[in-house]
Amino acid sequence: MKIWRNILVTTAAIFFLSSCSSDPQWADEEAHEKTEQLQKQYGPMMIGTWHYENISDTERFFEQLTFYADGTLSGMRKWQIRKVVTIEGEQCYTDWESVEPLEGIFSGTWKLSYYSPEGMAGEKRNCLLLNAKYEGANSEYMAYSNIATFDYVDETMLCFEGFYFKDEEGRIVFLRGTQEPSF
């Protein structure tokens, strides 16, 4: 019995050692290569501060994002809404109210990746992964926890799938630079 146990242990050890390789093996080589290309082509252009502002009669939204080379981000969001109400037969606006707890200062991580948010069966695409929590009183809330379709970035604009605000095509366009909210 002792001989069979030694043979079994030796065989398992030989199998284990012979199947190991010093070269990394990617589960999806194409996705890995496209992710590296995406990061190399667009990653350096992402670094810096970006802002977005949208103002309507009933909503005011401002967001500023700063992407760092180490994959971290910091940001600030200011968001206010008001309603149209009827008083004595006349329509008027209520006072502006902050959208709590969805505003404030936040920090987290970012990454560009060629990925399928739907899992293995889903279609892969260029994605911007954002993960950030608010700081201070709102620290239990997430500012971002999403995988957005990444469109492009250049010297002046950053475009990806919108989360809270979107254009007709479902995108949001940030402009490069630091800016304060106009409201």
Secondary structure, DSSP 8 states (H G I E B T S, - for coil): -HHHHHHHHHHHHHHHHHH--SS---SSHHHHHHHHHHHHHHHHHH-EEEEEEEE-SSEEEEEEEEE-TTSEEEEEEEEEE--EEEETTEEEE---EE-TTS-EEEEEEEEEEEE-TT-TTS--EEEEEEEEEE-GGGTTSEEEEEEEEEEEE-SSEEEEE-SS---TTSEEEEEES------
